[in-house]
Amino acid sequence: MKNSIGKFMTAKLSYILQSNTAQEAALKMDQDNSSALIVLDLNENPVGVVTHRDLVRSSCVEDVPCDRILVGDIMSTPIVTIDPYSPVETAADVMKQNNVRHLLVVDTDRPNEPLGILGSRDFALYIENEHLEEK
């Protein structure tokens, strides 16, 4: 499908354990140039997503030192997922309905093996590419 999200999702995923600190998450995001990390439990199963927004809200708004905040306490859970063959419009609807900015892209047969992540940056790139194709 030309307009399926699998075509423009971010395939490079970054992970962190729920027992890591917000400071470690921020460093990992900076190192990986990522706006979101997939949070894993001790068995390495995805249990949540932590974003830049979560970090800002927890440390700046709540005024708690980021080395005292655990990722597991600030992550978004449950993870909102979508199939890679879903159309762009469906992804936008799912984000809006769940009030999230990132969707974990998974094959429904293997939900613990993410294929990618879809964020607002990916939508911007999609719109830019669609605009260029129209010219």
C-alpha positions as CSV (number, residue, x, y, z in Angstrom):
1,M,0.0,0.0,0.0
2,K,1.4,3.4,-1.0
3,N,-0.1,5.2,2.0
4,S,0.5,2.6,4.6
5,I,2.4,3.6,7.7
6,G,5.0,0.9,7.2
7,K,6.4,3.0,4.4
8,F,7.3,5.9,6.6
9,M,7.6,4.7,10.2
10,T,11.0,4.9,11.9
11,A,12.4,1.4,11.8
12,K,15.4,2.2,14.1
13,L,14.1,1.6,17.6
14,S,15.7,2.7,20.8
15,Y,15.1,0.8,24.1
16,I,15.4,1.4,27.8
17,L,14.5,-0.6,30.9
18,Q,11.7,0.6,33.1
19,S,14.2,0.6,36.0
20,N,16.5,3.2,34.4
21,T,16.3,6.8,35.4
22,A,14.8,9.7,33.5
23,Q,18.3,11.1,33.2
24,E,19.5,7.9,31.5
25,A,16.5,8.1,29.2
26,A,17.3,11.7,28.2
27,L,20.9,10.7,27.5
28,K,19.8,7.7,25.4
29,M,17.4,9.9,23.4
30,D,20.1,12.4,22.8
31,Q,22.6,9.7,21.8
32,D,20.2,8.0,19.5
33,N,18.6,11.2,18.2
34,S,15.2,9.8,19.2
35,S,12.1,11.4,20.5
36,A,10.8,8.3,22.1
37,L,12.1,5.1,23.7
38,I,10.5,1.7,24.0
39,V,10.4,0.7,27.6
40,L,11.2,-2.9,28.4
41,D,10.6,-5.0,31.5
42,L,13.2,-7.3,33.0
43,N,12.2,-10.0,30.5
44,E,12.8,-7.5,27.6
45,N,9.1,-7.3,26.7
46,P,7.8,-3.9,25.7
47,V,5.7,-2.4,28.5
48,G,5.5,1.3,27.7
49,V,6.9,4.3,25.8
50,V,8.7,7.3,27.3
51,T,9.0,10.5,25.3
52,H,10.7,13.9,25.5
53,R,7.4,15.3,26.7
54,D,7.3,12.7,29.6
55,L,10.8,13.8,30.6
56,V,10.0,17.5,30.6
57,R,6.7,17.0,32.4
58,S,8.3,14.8,35.1
59,S,11.4,16.8,35.9
60,C,10.6,20.4,34.9
61,V,7.0,20.7,35.8
62,E,7.1,18.5,38.9
63,D,10.5,19.9,39.9
64,V,12.1,16.5,40.7
65,P,15.7,15.8,39.9
66,C,15.8,13.5,36.8
67,D,18.2,11.1,38.4
68,R,15.5,10.3,41.0
69,I,12.7,9.5,38.5
70,L,12.3,6.0,37.2
71,V,11.3,5.5,33.6
72,G,8.7,3.0,34.7
73,D,7.0,5.8,36.7
74,I,6.6,8.3,33.8
75,M,6.2,6.0,30.8
76,S,2.9,5.9,28.8
77,T,1.2,2.6,29.2
78,P,-0.3,0.5,27.8
79,I,1.5,0.9,24.5
80,V,-0.8,2.0,21.7
81,T,0.0,-0.2,18.7
82,I,-0.8,-0.2,15.0
83,D,-0.3,-2.6,12.1
84,P,2.3,-1.6,9.5
85,Y,-0.3,-2.0,6.7
86,S,-2.7,0.5,8.3
87,P,-3.4,3.7,6.2
88,V,-2.1,7.0,7.3
89,E,-5.6,8.2,8.2
90,T,-6.1,5.3,10.6
91,A,-2.8,6.1,12.3
92,A,-3.9,9.7,12.8
93,D,-7.3,8.6,14.2
94,V,-5.6,6.2,16.6
95,M,-3.3,8.9,17.9
96,K,-6.1,11.3,18.3
97,Q,-8.4,8.8,20.1
98,N,-5.7,7.8,22.5
99,N,-4.2,11.2,22.9
100,V,-0.7,10.0,22.1
101,R,2.1,11.3,19.7
102,H,3.7,7.9,19.1
103,L,2.4,4.5,18.0
104,L,4.4,1.3,18.2
105,V,4.2,-0.5,14.9
106,V,3.8,-4.3,15.3
107,D,2.8,-7.3,13.4
108,T,-0.4,-8.6,15.1
109,D,1.1,-12.1,15.1
110,R,4.2,-10.9,17.1
111,P,3.2,-8.0,19.3
112,N,6.4,-8.3,21.4
113,E,8.6,-7.8,18.4
114,P,8.1,-4.1,17.3
115,L,8.8,-3.3,13.7
116,G,9.1,0.4,14.2
117,I,7.6,3.5,15.8
118,L,5.5,6.2,14.2
119,G,5.7,9.8,15.6
120,S,4.7,13.2,14.6
121,R,8.1,13.7,12.9
122,D,7.3,10.8,10.6
123,F,3.9,12.4,9.7
124,A,5.8,15.6,8.8
125,L,8.1,13.7,6.5
126,Y,5.2,11.8,4.9
127,I,3.4,15.1,4.2
128,E,6.6,16.6,2.7
129,N,7.1,13.6,0.5
130,E,3.4,13.6,-0.7
131,H,3.7,17.3,-1.5
132,L,6.9,16.7,-3.5
133,E,5.3,13.8,-5.5
134,E,2.4,16.1,-6.4
135,K,4.8,18.6,-8.2
